[in-house]
Amino acid sequence: SEKIDEYNGLPLAPNPDKLFEIGLISFDDEGKILISKKLDDKALTKLSIKRDVKIKIDEQHKKYLRYHRNNKFKN
């Protein structure tokens, strides 16, 4: 059921989507981007990732984001 849950996914552009998939970025429960220490400012600029990004998060996204932060995100 999680596979088809509309809240188990985020509408991200290709670069942030890949970074999210491999755990180099995540989002907190308010939608603020979390960036791994493995990404320096030069890499962020090259990938067009800004540190002040905030996306809209619905309550139903939060359990999936918590899982991602605890199991995938490489802080």
mmCIF file of the N, C-alpha and C atoms, coordinates in Angstrom:
data_MODEL
# 
_entry.id   MODEL 
# 
loop_
_atom_site.group_PDB 
_atom_site.id 
_atom_site.type_symbol 
_atom_site.label_atom_id 
_atom_site.label_alt_id 
_atom_site.label_comp_id 
_atom_site.label_asym_id 
_atom_site.label_entity_id 
_atom_site.label_seq_id 
_atom_site.pdbx_PDB_ins_code 
_atom_site.Cartn_x 
_atom_site.Cartn_y 
_atom_site.Cartn_z 
_atom_site.occupancy 
_atom_site.B_iso_or_equiv 
_atom_site.pdbx_formal_charge 
_atom_site.auth_seq_id 
_atom_site.auth_comp_id 
_atom_site.auth_asym_id 
_atom_site.auth_atom_id 
_atom_site.pdbx_PDB_model_num 
ATOM 1   N N  . SER A 1 1  ? 0.816  -1.199 0.000   1.00 0.00 ? 1  SER A N  1 
ATOM 2   C CA . SER A 1 1  ? 0.000  0.000  0.000   1.00 0.00 ? 1  SER A CA 1 
ATOM 3   C C  . SER A 1 1  ? 0.859  1.262  0.000   1.00 0.00 ? 1  SER A C  1 
ATOM 4   N N  . GLU A 1 2  ? 2.059  1.199  0.607   1.00 0.00 ? 2  GLU A N  1 
ATOM 5   C CA . GLU A 1 2  ? 2.935  2.374  0.606   1.00 0.00 ? 2  GLU A CA 1 
ATOM 6   C C  . GLU A 1 2  ? 3.388  2.731  -0.798  1.00 0.00 ? 2  GLU A C  1 
ATOM 7   N N  . LYS A 1 3  ? 3.563  1.729  -1.632  1.00 0.00 ? 3  LYS A N  1 
ATOM 8   C CA . LYS A 1 3  ? 4.054  1.955  -2.990  1.00 0.00 ? 3  LYS A CA 1 
ATOM 9   C C  . LYS A 1 3  ? 3.099  2.828  -3.807  1.00 0.00 ? 3  LYS A C  1 
ATOM 10  N N  . ILE A 1 4  ? 1.819  2.711  -3.547  1.00 0.00 ? 4  ILE A N  1 
ATOM 11  C CA . ILE A 1 4  ? 0.843  3.490  -4.317  1.00 0.00 ? 4  ILE A CA 1 
ATOM 12  C C  . ILE A 1 4  ? 0.271  4.665  -3.530  1.00 0.00 ? 4  ILE A C  1 
ATOM 13  N N  . ASP A 1 5  ? 0.787  4.892  -2.322  1.00 0.00 ? 5  ASP A N  1 
ATOM 14  C CA . ASP A 1 5  ? 0.330  6.019  -1.510  1.00 0.00 ? 5  ASP A CA 1 
ATOM 15  C C  . ASP A 1 5  ? 0.840  7.321  -2.124  1.00 0.00 ? 5  ASP A C  1 
ATOM 16  N N  . GLU A 1 6  ? -0.066 8.216  -2.467  1.00 0.00 ? 6  GLU A N  1 
ATOM 17  C CA . GLU A 1 6  ? 0.312  9.474  -3.108  1.00 0.00 ? 6  GLU A CA 1 
ATOM 18  C C  . GLU A 1 6  ? 1.218  10.339 -2.242  1.00 0.00 ? 6  GLU A C  1 
ATOM 19  N N  . TYR A 1 7  ? 1.255  10.098 -0.942  1.00 0.00 ? 7  TYR A N  1 
ATOM 20  C CA . TYR A 1 7  ? 2.089  10.887 -0.040  1.00 0.00 ? 7  TYR A CA 1 
ATOM 21  C C  . TYR A 1 7  ? 3.481  10.286 0.148   1.00 0.00 ? 7  TYR A C  1 
ATOM 22  N N  . ASN A 1 8  ? 3.734  9.143  -0.467  1.00 0.00 ? 8  ASN A N  1 
ATOM 23  C CA . ASN A 1 8  ? 5.047  8.517  -0.427  1.00 0.00 ? 8  ASN A CA 1 
ATOM 24  C C  . ASN A 1 8  ? 5.827  8.939  -1.671  1.00 0.00 ? 8  ASN A C  1 
ATOM 25  N N  . GLY A 1 9  ? 6.027  10.229 -1.792  1.00 0.00 ? 9  GLY A N  1 
ATOM 26  C CA . GLY A 1 9  ? 6.765  10.786 -2.916  1.00 0.00 ? 9  GLY A CA 1 
ATOM 27  C C  . GLY A 1 9  ? 6.664  12.292 -2.884  1.00 0.00 ? 9  GLY A C  1 
ATOM 28  N N  . LEU A 1 10 ? 7.628  12.918 -3.529  1.00 0.00 ? 10 LEU A N  1 
ATOM 29  C CA . LEU A 1 10 ? 7.656  14.377 -3.578  1.00 0.00 ? 10 LEU A CA 1 
ATOM 30  C C  . LEU A 1 10 ? 7.882  14.815 -5.027  1.00 0.00 ? 10 LEU A C  1 
ATOM 31  N N  . PRO A 1 11 ? 7.230  15.882 -5.446  1.00 0.00 ? 11 PRO A N  1 
ATOM 32  C CA . PRO A 1 11 ? 7.439  16.385 -6.811  1.00 0.00 ? 11 PRO A CA 1 
ATOM 33  C C  . PRO A 1 11 ? 8.703  17.248 -6.866  1.00 0.00 ? 11 PRO A C  1 
ATOM 34  N N  . LEU A 1 12 ? 9.837  16.613 -7.132  1.00 0.00 ? 12 LEU A N  1 
ATOM 35  C CA . LEU A 1 12 ? 11.118 17.311 -7.152  1.00 0.00 ? 12 LEU A CA 1 
ATOM 36  C C  . LEU A 1 12 ? 11.689 17.336 -8.568  1.00 0.00 ? 12 LEU A C  1 
ATOM 37  N N  . ALA A 1 13 ? 12.459 18.358 -8.861  1.00 0.00 ? 13 ALA A N  1 
ATOM 38  C CA . ALA A 1 13 ? 13.183 18.439 -10.124 1.00 0.00 ? 13 ALA A CA 1 
ATOM 39  C C  . ALA A 1 13 ? 14.232 17.320 -10.160 1.00 0.00 ? 13 ALA A C  1 
ATOM 40  N N  . PRO A 1 14 ? 14.784 17.004 -11.336 1.00 0.00 ? 14 PRO A N  1 
ATOM 41  C CA . PRO A 1 14 ? 15.703 15.862 -11.446 1.00 0.00 ? 14 PRO A CA 1 
ATOM 42  C C  . PRO A 1 14 ? 16.902 15.880 -10.486 1.00 0.00 ? 14 PRO A C  1 
ATOM 43  N N  . ASN A 1 15 ? 17.619 16.994 -10.359 1.00 0.00 ? 15 ASN A N  1 
ATOM 44  C CA . ASN A 1 15 ? 18.789 17.006 -9.461  1.00 0.00 ? 15 ASN A CA 1 
ATOM 45  C C  . ASN A 1 15 ? 18.405 16.756 -8.004  1.00 0.00 ? 15 ASN A C  1 
ATOM 46  N N  . PRO A 1 16 ? 17.458 17.518 -7.453  1.00 0.00 ? 16 PRO A N  1 
ATOM 47  C CA . PRO A 1 16 ? 17.091 17.227 -6.059  1.00 0.00 ? 16 PRO A CA 1 
ATOM 48  C C  . PRO A 1 16 ? 16.465 15.838 -5.886  1.00 0.00 ? 16 PRO A C  1 
ATOM 49  N N  . ASP A 1 17 ? 15.755 15.367 -6.879  1.00 0.00 ? 17 ASP A N  1 
ATOM 50  C CA . ASP A 1 17 ? 15.154 14.035 -6.787  1.00 0.00 ? 17 ASP A CA 1 
ATOM 51  C C  . ASP A 1 17 ? 16.234 12.971 -6.619  1.00 0.00 ? 17 ASP A C  1 
ATOM 52  N N  . LYS A 1 18 ? 17.280 13.055 -7.416  1.00 0.00 ? 18 LYS A N  1 
ATOM 53  C CA . LYS A 1 18 ? 18.369 12.072 -7.323  1.00 0.00 ? 18 LYS A CA 1 
ATOM 54  C C  . LYS A 1 18 ? 19.093 12.195 -5.983  1.00 0.00 ? 18 LYS A C  1 
ATOM 55  N N  . LEU A 1 19 ? 19.350 13.433 -5.543  1.00 0.00 ? 19 LEU A N  1 
ATOM 56  C CA . LEU A 1 19 ? 20.012 13.633 -4.254  1.00 0.00 ? 19 LEU A CA 1 
ATOM 57  C C  . LEU A 1 19 ? 19.170 13.088 -3.105  1.00 0.00 ? 19 LEU A C  1 
ATOM 58  N N  . PHE A 1 20 ? 17.858 13.254 -3.190  1.00 0.00 ? 20 PHE A N  1 
ATOM 59  C CA . PHE A 1 20 ? 16.948 12.705 -2.185  1.00 0.00 ? 20 PHE A CA 1 
ATOM 60  C C  . PHE A 1 20 ? 17.003 11.177 -2.216  1.00 0.00 ? 20 PHE A C  1 
ATOM 61  N N  . GLU A 1 21 ? 16.964 10.631 -3.405  1.00 0.00 ? 21 GLU A N  1 
ATOM 62  C CA . GLU A 1 21 ? 16.975 9.174  -3.579  1.00 0.00 ? 21 GLU A CA 1 
ATOM 63  C C  . GLU A 1 21 ? 18.219 8.536  -2.971  1.00 0.00 ? 21 GLU A C  1 
ATOM 64  N N  . ILE A 1 22 ? 19.373 9.195  -3.113  1.00 0.00 ? 22 ILE A N  1 
ATOM 65  C CA . ILE A 1 22 ? 20.612 8.611  -2.581  1.00 0.00 ? 22 ILE A CA 1 
ATOM 66  C C  . ILE A 1 22 ? 20.963 9.119  -1.176  1.00 0.00 ? 22 ILE A C  1 
ATOM 67  N N  . GLY A 1 23 ? 20.071 9.905  -0.591  1.00 0.00 ? 23 GLY A N  1 
ATOM 68  C CA . GLY A 1 23 ? 20.220 10.305 0.802   1.00 0.00 ? 23 GLY A CA 1 
ATOM 69  C C  . GLY A 1 23 ? 21.102 11.508 1.058   1.00 0.00 ? 23 GLY A C  1 
ATOM 70  N N  . LEU A 1 24 ? 21.372 12.307 0.044   1.00 0.00 ? 24 LEU A N  1 
ATOM 71  C CA . LEU A 1 24 ? 22.211 13.487 0.254   1.00 0.00 ? 24 LEU A CA 1 
ATOM 72  C C  . LEU A 1 24 ? 21.405 14.732 0.615   1.00 0.00 ? 24 LEU A C  1 
ATOM 73  N N  . ILE A 1 25 ? 20.102 14.680 0.408   1.00 0.00 ? 25 ILE A N  1 
ATOM 74  C CA . ILE A 1 25 ? 19.202 15.704 0.938   1.00 0.00 ? 25 ILE A CA 1 
ATOM 75  C C  . ILE A 1 25 ? 17.980 15.005 1.512   1.00 0.00 ? 25 ILE A C  1 
ATOM 76  N N  . SER A 1 26 ? 17.311 15.701 2.393   1.00 0.00 ? 26 SER A N  1 
ATOM 77  C CA . SER A 1 26 ? 16.028 15.258 2.925   1.00 0.00 ? 26 SER A CA 1 
ATOM 78  C C  . SER A 1 26 ? 15.264 16.519 3.300   1.00 0.00 ? 26 SER A C  1 
ATOM 79  N N  . PHE A 1 27 ? 14.139 16.353 3.970   1.00 0.00 ? 27 PHE A N  1 
ATOM 80  C CA . PHE A 1 27 ? 13.325 17.491 4.380   1.00 0.00 ? 27 PHE A CA 1 
ATOM 81  C C  . PHE A 1 27 ? 12.816 17.247 5.789   1.00 0.00 ? 27 PHE A C  1 
ATOM 82  N N  . ASP A 1 28 ? 12.746 18.329 6.584   1.00 0.00 ? 28 ASP A N  1 
ATOM 83  C CA . ASP A 1 28 ? 12.191 18.185 7.925   1.00 0.00 ? 28 ASP A CA 1 
ATOM 84  C C  . ASP A 1 28 ? 10.661 18.211 7.843   1.00 0.00 ? 28 ASP A C  1 
ATOM 85  N N  . ASP A 1 29 ? 10.006 18.089 8.968   1.00 0.00 ? 29 ASP A N  1 
ATOM 86  C CA . ASP A 1 29 ? 8.542  18.010 8.977   1.00 0.00 ? 29 ASP A CA 1 
ATOM 87  C C  . ASP A 1 29 ? 7.852  19.309 8.578   1.00 0.00 ? 29 ASP A C  1 
ATOM 88  N N  . GLU A 1 30 ? 8.599  20.390 8.475   1.00 0.00 ? 30 GLU A N  1 
ATOM 89  C CA . GLU A 1 30 ? 8.030  21.660 8.005   1.00 0.00 ? 30 GLU A CA 1 
ATOM 90  C C  . GLU A 1 30 ? 8.359  21.898 6.529   1.00 0.00 ? 30 GLU A C  1 
ATOM 91  N N  . GLY A 1 31 ? 9.110  20.982 5.918   1.00 0.00 ? 31 GLY A N  1 
ATOM 92  C CA . GLY A 1 31 ? 9.439  21.101 4.503   1.00 0.00 ? 31 GLY A CA 1 
ATOM 93  C C  . GLY A 1 31 ? 10.765 21.773 4.204   1.00 0.00 ? 31 GLY A C  1 
ATOM 94  N N  . LYS A 1 32 ? 11.529 22.132 5.244   1.00 0.00 ? 32 LYS A N  1 
ATOM 95  C CA . LYS A 1 32 ? 12.830 22.773 5.042   1.00 0.00 ? 32 LYS A CA 1 
ATOM 96  C C  . LYS A 1 32 ? 13.850 21.716 4.623   1.00 0.00 ? 32 LYS A C  1 
ATOM 97  N N  . ILE A 1 33 ? 14.651 22.077 3.614   1.00 0.00 ? 33 ILE A N  1 
ATOM 98  C CA . ILE A 1 33 ? 15.649 21.137 3.107   1.00 0.00 ? 33 ILE A CA 1 
ATOM 99  C C  . ILE A 1 33 ? 16.723 20.859 4.151   1.00 0.00 ? 33 ILE A C  1 
ATOM 100 N N  . LEU A 1 34 ? 17.154 19.612 4.215   1.00 0.00 ? 34 LEU A N  1 
ATOM 101 C CA . LEU A 1 34 ? 18.280 19.177 5.030   1.00 0.00 ? 34 LEU A CA 1 
ATOM 102 C C  . LEU A 1 34 ? 19.344 18.709 4.047   1.00 0.00 ? 34 LEU A C  1 
ATOM 103 N N  . ILE A 1 35 ? 20.546 19.189 4.211   1.00 0.00 ? 35 ILE A N  1 
ATOM 104 C CA . ILE A 1 35 ? 21.617 18.884 3.271   1.00 0.00 ? 35 ILE A CA 1 
ATOM 105 C C  . ILE A 1 35 ? 22.720 18.124 3.988   1.00 0.00 ? 35 ILE A C  1 
ATOM 106 N N  . SER A 1 36 ? 23.120 17.014 3.408   1.00 0.00 ? 36 SER A N  1 
ATOM 107 C CA . SER A 1 36 ? 24.187 16.198 3.972   1.00 0.00 ? 36 SER A CA 1 
ATOM 108 C C  . SER A 1 36 ? 25.495 16.977 4.022   1.00 0.00 ? 36 SER A C  1 
ATOM 109 N N  . LYS A 1 37 ? 26.285 16.698 5.020   1.00 0.00 ? 37 LYS A N  1 
ATOM 110 C CA . LYS A 1 37 ? 27.610 17.307 5.133   1.00 0.00 ? 37 LYS A CA 1 
ATOM 111 C C  . LYS A 1 37 ? 28.527 16.834 4.010   1.00 0.00 ? 37 LYS A C  1 
ATOM 112 N N  . LYS A 1 38 ? 28.111 15.802 3.305   1.00 0.00 ? 38 LYS A N  1 
ATOM 113 C CA . LYS A 1 38 ? 28.897 15.288 2.179   1.00 0.00 ? 38 LYS A CA 1 
ATOM 114 C C  . LYS A 1 38 ? 28.807 16.196 0.952   1.00 0.00 ? 38 LYS A C  1 
ATOM 115 N N  . LEU A 1 39 ? 27.874 17.136 0.955   1.00 0.00 ? 39 LEU A N  1 
ATOM 116 C CA . LEU A 1 39 ? 27.728 18.090 -0.148  1.00 0.00 ? 39 LEU A CA 1 
ATOM 117 C C  . LEU A 1 39 ? 28.276 19.450 0.293   1.00 0.00 ? 39 LEU A C  1 
ATOM 118 N N  . ASP A 1 40 ? 29.289 19.926 -0.404  1.00 0.00 ? 40 ASP A N  1 
ATOM 119 C CA . ASP A 1 40 ? 29.821 21.249 -0.075  1.00 0.00 ? 40 ASP A CA 1 
ATOM 120 C C  . ASP A 1 40 ? 29.124 22.312 -0.933  1.00 0.00 ? 40 ASP A C  1 
ATOM 121 N N  . ASP A 1 41 ? 29.427 23.563 -0.640  1.00 0.00 ? 41 ASP A N  1 
ATOM 122 C CA . ASP A 1 41 ? 28.773 24.673 -1.346  1.00 0.00 ? 41 ASP A CA 1 
ATOM 123 C C  . ASP A 1 41 ? 29.034 24.645 -2.847  1.00 0.00 ? 41 ASP A C  1 
ATOM 124 N N  . LYS A 1 42 ? 30.225 24.227 -3.249  1.00 0.00 ? 42 LYS A N  1 
ATOM 125 C CA . LYS A 1 42 ? 30.555 24.143 -4.683  1.00 0.00 ? 42 LYS A CA 1 
ATOM 126 C C  . LYS A 1 42 ? 29.636 23.137 -5.386  1.00 0.00 ? 42 LYS A C  1 
ATOM 127 N N  . ALA A 1 43 ? 29.444 21.987 -4.773  1.00 0.00 ? 43 ALA A N  1 
ATOM 128 C CA . ALA A 1 43 ? 28.566 20.965 -5.345  1.00 0.00 ? 43 ALA A CA 1 
ATOM 129 C C  . ALA A 1 43 ? 27.124 21.458 -5.397  1.00 0.00 ? 43 ALA A C  1 
ATOM 130 N N  . LEU A 1 44 ? 26.676 22.113 -4.337  1.00 0.00 ? 44 LEU A N  1 
ATOM 131 C CA . LEU A 1 44 ? 25.307 22.642 -4.309  1.00 0.00 ? 44 LEU A CA 1 
ATOM 132 C C  . LEU A 1 44 ? 25.088 23.653 -5.428  1.00 0.00 ? 44 LEU A C  1 
ATOM 133 N N  . THR A 1 45 ? 26.057 24.534 -5.637  1.00 0.00 ? 45 THR A N  1 
ATOM 134 C CA . THR A 1 45 ? 25.953 25.523 -6.713  1.00 0.00 ? 45 THR A CA 1 
ATOM 135 C C  . THR A 1 45 ? 25.885 24.828 -8.068  1.00 0.00 ? 45 THR A C  1 
ATOM 136 N N  . LYS A 1 46 ? 26.747 23.864 -8.267  1.00 0.00 ? 46 LYS A N  1 
ATOM 137 C CA . LYS A 1 46 ? 26.791 23.121 -9.536  1.00 0.00 ? 46 LYS A CA 1 
ATOM 138 C C  . LYS A 1 46 ? 25.459 22.417 -9.814  1.00 0.00 ? 46 LYS A C  1 
ATOM 139 N N  . LEU A 1 47 ? 24.825 21.939 -8.750  1.00 0.00 ? 47 LEU A N  1 
ATOM 140 C CA . LEU A 1 47 ? 23.563 21.202 -8.885  1.00 0.00 ? 47 LEU A CA 1 
ATOM 141 C C  . LEU A 1 47 ? 22.324 22.097 -8.755  1.00 0.00 ? 47 LEU A C  1 
ATOM 142 N N  . SER A 1 48 ? 22.546 23.388 -8.589  1.00 0.00 ? 48 SER A N  1 
ATOM 143 C CA . SER A 1 48 ? 21.458 24.370 -8.433  1.00 0.00 ? 48 SER A CA 1 
ATOM 144 C C  . SER A 1 48 ? 20.566 24.074 -7.226  1.00 0.00 ? 48 SER A C  1 
ATOM 145 N N  . ILE A 1 49 ? 21.200 23.694 -6.122  1.00 0.00 ? 49 ILE A N  1 
ATOM 146 C CA . ILE A 1 49 ? 20.483 23.429 -4.878  1.00 0.00 ? 49 ILE A CA 1 
ATOM 147 C C  . ILE A 1 49 ? 20.752 24.591 -3.922  1.00 0.00 ? 49 ILE A C  1 
ATOM 148 N N  . LYS A 1 50 ? 19.699 25.174 -3.406  1.00 0.00 ? 50 LYS A N  1 
ATOM 149 C CA . LYS A 1 50 ? 19.836 26.290 -2.463  1.00 0.00 ? 50 LYS A CA 1 
ATOM 150 C C  . LYS A 1 50 ? 19.534 25.819 -1.042  1.00 0.00 ? 50 LYS A C  1 
ATOM 151 N N  . ARG A 1 51 ? 20.236 26.386 -0.087  1.00 0.00 ? 51 ARG A N  1 
ATOM 152 C CA . ARG A 1 51 ? 20.089 25.990 1.318   1.00 0.00 ? 51 ARG A CA 1 
ATOM 153 C C  . ARG A 1 51 ? 18.789 26.479 1.954   1.00 0.00 ? 51 ARG A C  1 
ATOM 154 N N  . ASP A 1 52 ? 18.107 27.419 1.326   1.00 0.00 ? 52 ASP A N  1 
ATOM 155 C CA . ASP A 1 52 ? 16.892 27.976 1.919   1.00 0.00 ? 52 ASP A CA 1 
ATOM 156 C C  . ASP A 1 52 ? 15.601 27.421 1.307   1.00 0.00 ? 52 ASP A C  1 
ATOM 157 N N  . VAL A 1 53 ? 15.702 26.283 0.631   1.00 0.00 ? 53 VAL A N  1 
ATOM 158 C CA . VAL A 1 53 ? 14.530 25.670 0.000   1.00 0.00 ? 53 VAL A CA 1 
ATOM 159 C C  . VAL A 1 53 ? 13.552 25.170 1.060   1.00 0.00 ? 53 VAL A C  1 
ATOM 160 N N  . LYS A 1 54 ? 12.301 25.403 0.796   1.00 0.00 ? 54 LYS A N  1 
ATOM 161 C CA . LYS A 1 54 ? 11.238 24.876 1.656   1.00 0.00 ? 54 LYS A CA 1 
ATOM 162 C C  . LYS A 1 54 ? 10.102 24.449 0.740   1.00 0.00 ? 54 LYS A C  1 
ATOM 163 N N  . ILE A 1 55 ? 9.638  23.209 0.905   1.00 0.00 ? 55 ILE A N  1 
ATOM 164 C CA . ILE A 1 55 ? 8.548  22.696 0.094   1.00 0.00 ? 55 ILE A CA 1 
ATOM 165 C C  . ILE A 1 55 ? 7.317  22.486 0.970   1.00 0.00 ? 55 ILE A C  1 
ATOM 166 N N  . LYS A 1 56 ? 6.181  22.386 0.317   1.00 0.00 ? 56 LYS A N  1 
ATOM 167 C CA . LYS A 1 56 ? 4.926  22.154 1.044   1.00 0.00 ? 56 LYS A CA 1 
ATOM 168 C C  . LYS A 1 56 ? 4.848  20.686 1.456   1.00 0.00 ? 56 LYS A C  1 
ATOM 169 N N  . ILE A 1 57 ? 4.652  20.475 2.743   1.00 0.00 ? 57 ILE A N  1 
ATOM 170 C CA . ILE A 1 57 ? 4.539  19.125 3.297   1.00 0.00 ? 57 ILE A CA 1 
ATOM 171 C C  . ILE A 1 57 ? 3.152  18.965 3.904   1.00 0.00 ? 57 ILE A C  1 
ATOM 172 N N  . ASP A 1 58 ? 2.459  17.918 3.487   1.00 0.00 ? 58 ASP A N  1 
ATOM 173 C CA . ASP A 1 58 ? 1.184  17.577 4.114   1.00 0.00 ? 58 ASP A CA 1 
ATOM 174 C C  . ASP A 1 58 ? 1.454  16.650 5.295   1.00 0.00 ? 58 ASP A C  1 
ATOM 175 N N  . GLU A 1 59 ? 0.548  16.613 6.215   1.00 0.00 ? 59 GLU A N  1 
ATOM 176 C CA . GLU A 1 59 ? 0.677  15.766 7.409   1.00 0.00 ? 59 GLU A CA 1 
ATOM 177 C C  . GLU A 1 59 ? 0.987  14.314 7.022   1.00 0.00 ? 59 GLU A C  1 
ATOM 178 N N  . GLN A 1 60 ? 0.376  13.840 5.946   1.00 0.00 ? 60 GLN A N  1 
ATOM 179 C CA . GLN A 1 60 ? 0.552  12.449 5.521   1.00 0.00 ? 60 GLN A CA 1 
ATOM 180 C C  . GLN A 1 60 ? 1.955  12.161 4.992   1.00 0.00 ? 60 GLN A C  1 
ATOM 181 N N  . HIS A 1 61 ? 2.709  13.192 4.564   1.00 0.00 ? 61 HIS A N  1 
ATOM 182 C CA . HIS A 1 61 ? 4.084  13.007 4.110   1.00 0.00 ? 61 HIS A CA 1 
ATOM 183 C C  . HIS A 1 61 ? 5.034  12.705 5.271   1.00 0.00 ? 61 HIS A C  1 
ATOM 184 N N  . LYS A 1 62 ? 4.688  13.176 6.452   1.00 0.00 ? 62 LYS A N  1 
ATOM 185 C CA . LYS A 1 62 ? 5.631  13.190 7.566   1.00 0.00 ? 62 LYS A CA 1 
ATOM 186 C C  . LYS A 1 62 ? 6.158  11.817 7.954   1.00 0.00 ? 62 LYS A C  1 
ATOM 187 N N  . LYS A 1 63 ? 5.337  10.788 7.929   1.00 0.00 ? 63 LYS A N  1 
ATOM 188 C CA . LYS A 1 63 ? 5.837  9.461  8.319   1.00 0.00 ? 63 LYS A CA 1 
ATOM 189 C C  . LYS A 1 63 ? 6.873  8.954  7.321   1.00 0.00 ? 63 LYS A C  1 
ATOM 190 N N  . TYR A 1 64 ? 6.676  9.264  6.048   1.00 0.00 ? 64 TYR A N  1 
ATOM 191 C CA . TYR A 1 64 ? 7.645  8.846  5.034   1.00 0.00 ? 64 TYR A CA 1 
ATOM 192 C C  . TYR A 1 64 ? 8.932  9.656  5.134   1.00 0.00 ? 64 TYR A C  1 
ATOM 193 N N  . LEU A 1 65 ? 8.803  10.947 5.421   1.00 0.00 ? 65 LEU A N  1 
ATOM 194 C CA . LEU A 1 65 ? 9.994  11.777 5.587   1.00 0.00 ? 65 LEU A CA 1 
ATOM 195 C C  . LEU A 1 65 ? 10.791 11.372 6.820   1.00 0.00 ? 65 LEU A C  1 
ATOM 196 N N  . ARG A 1 66 ? 10.103 11.028 7.898   1.00 0.00 ? 66 ARG A N  1 
ATOM 197 C CA . ARG A 1 66 ? 10.800 10.550 9.101   1.00 0.00 ? 66 ARG A CA 1 
ATOM 198 C C  . ARG A 1 66 ? 11.588 9.282  8.787   1.00 0.00 ? 66 ARG A C  1 
ATOM 199 N N  . TYR A 1 67 ? 10.954 8.373  8.056   1.00 0.00 ? 67 TYR A N  1 
ATOM 200 C CA . TYR A 1 67 ? 11.648 7.146  7.659   1.00 0.00 ? 67 TYR A CA 1 
ATOM 201 C C  . TYR A 1 67 ? 12.886 7.496  6.834   1.00 0.00 ? 67 TYR A C  1 
ATOM 202 N N  . HIS A 1 68 ? 12.720 8.386  5.865   1.00 0.00 ? 68 HIS A N  1 
ATOM 203 C CA . HIS A 1 68 ? 13.834 8.770  5.001   1.00 0.00 ? 68 HIS A CA 1 
ATOM 204 C C  . HIS A 1 68 ? 14.976 9.381  5.823   1.00 0.00 ? 68 HIS A C  1 
ATOM 205 N N  . ARG A 1 69 ? 14.661 10.293 6.725   1.00 0.00 ? 69 ARG A N  1 
ATOM 206 C CA . ARG A 1 69 ? 15.689 10.921 7.544   1.00 0.00 ? 69 ARG A CA 1 
ATOM 207 C C  . ARG A 1 69 ? 16.412 9.905  8.430   1.00 0.00 ? 69 ARG A C  1 
ATOM 208 N N  . ASN A 1 70 ? 15.675 8.955  8.964   1.00 0.00 ? 70 ASN A N  1 
ATOM 209 C CA . ASN A 1 70 ? 16.263 7.975  9.883   1.00 0.00 ? 70 ASN A CA 1 
ATOM 210 C C  . ASN A 1 70 ? 16.992 6.831  9.196   1.00 0.00 ? 70 ASN A C  1 
ATOM 211 N N  . ASN A 1 71 ? 16.637 6.545  7.933   1.00 0.00 ? 71 ASN A N  1 
ATOM 212 C CA . ASN A 1 71 ? 17.183 5.355  7.281   1.00 0.00 ? 71 ASN A CA 1 
ATOM 213 C C  . ASN A 1 71 ? 17.951 5.612  5.993   1.00 0.00 ? 71 ASN A C  1 
ATOM 214 N N  . LYS A 1 72 ? 17.755 6.743  5.373   1.00 0.00 ? 72 LYS A N  1 
ATOM 215 C CA . LYS A 1 72 ? 18.393 7.006  4.077   1.00 0.00 ? 72 LYS A CA 1 
ATOM 216 C C  . LYS A 1 72 ? 19.337 8.202  4.101   1.00 0.00 ? 72 LYS A C  1 
ATOM 217 N N  . PHE A 1 73 ? 18.959 9.232  4.849   1.00 0.00 ? 73 PHE A N  1 
ATOM 218 C CA . PHE A 1 73 ? 19.698 10.490 4.856   1.00 0.00 ? 73 PHE A CA 1 
ATOM 219 C C  . PHE A 1 73 ? 21.090 10.304 5.448   1.00 0.00 ? 73 PHE A C  1 
ATOM 220 N N  . LYS A 1 74 ? 22.089 10.777 4.724   1.00 0.00 ? 74 LYS A N  1 
ATOM 221 C CA . LYS A 1 74 ? 23.487 10.670 5.156   1.00 0.00 ? 74 LYS A CA 1 
ATOM 222 C C  . LYS A 1 74 ? 23.931 12.009 5.734   1.00 0.00 ? 74 LYS A C  1 
ATOM 223 N N  . ASN A 1 75 ? 23.591 12.219 6.979   1.00 0.00 ? 75 ASN A N  1 
ATOM 224 C CA . ASN A 1 75 ? 23.918 13.473 7.628   1.00 0.00 ? 75 ASN A CA 1 
ATOM 225 C C  . ASN A 1 75 ? 25.391 13.582 7.752   1.00 0.00 ? 75 ASN A C  1 
# 
